[in-house]
Amino acid sequence: ADSPFYTYVFLFANIFIYGLEVLFETQRQNGTNLILAFGSKINELIVAGEYWRLVTPIFLHGGLLHLALNSVALLQLAPQVEMGYGP
């Protein structure tokens, strides 16, 4: 059985981006809306052409508990999906 490669890629991406969120939150000084800057789903901005906002919210987490629970769910479900559909 092959290891669930893409499961680990998404897990790493989630953890890495959450780390960036925490890092930038601690360095923020000018009142920038951090979640907006990281790509939250704002319908008006998507309609205006920021189509990447359809994907980026997948990687945003509101806190460590949110990240942990999503990571557990990812590790439980994604390998089965990956085995079913193949790499």
N, C-alpha and C positions, 0 to 999 in steps of 0.2 A: 504494500500500500504506500502510495506517495504521500508526502507530507502536504498539508493544506497551505501551499505557498501563498496564495492570494489572501487567505485569512490572516496570515501573519503580516502581509504587506499592509492591509487595512488596519490591523491592530497597531502596528508601528506608526502609521500615519495619524491615527487618532491620538495616540500618546504624544507624538512629536508636536502636533498642532496644539494640543492642550498645553504642552510645555511652553510653546510660543505665546499662547494666550496669557498664561501666568506671568511669563517674563515681561511681556509688554504692558500688562496691567500694573506691575510694580514700577515700571519705568515711565508710565504715562504721566504727563505733567500739564498738557494743554487742554484737557477736557474732551479729547477725542472719544467718540463713541466706538469703543473697541470692537464690539460685536458687529457693528456696521462695517467697520474697516476690514474685519476678517471675512466678510462675505455673507452676512445673514440674508435670509430670503425676504426681500422687500419687493412686492409686486410692481410698484411704480418704477423701480430701478430696472427690473427685468424687462418690462415693457419698453423702457428707454434704451435697451440694448445690452444691459449687463447680464448676458445669458449665463455666465459662469456662476451666478448666484443660484442657479437651479441645482448645482452640485455641491458647492462649498458648505451649505448648512449641515450636510451629512457629517462633517468633521468637527463641528463646533459643539462644545459641551459647557453646561452651566456651572459645573463644579466637579470636584473629585468623585463624589458619590455617583453622579450622572455618568462620568467616564467609566468608573468601575463597573457599574451595572450594565452599561452598553458593551463593555469589553467581555464580561462574562457571557452575555447573550451571544455576542459575536463568536466567541470560542466554542459555544455549545451548538450553534446552528450552522454557521458558515462552513465548517468542514464537511458536513453532510450535503449541503448544497453544492459545494465544490466537487465532491466525489460524484454527485449525480450528474452534473453538467460537464465535468472534466475541466482541465486547465485551459 
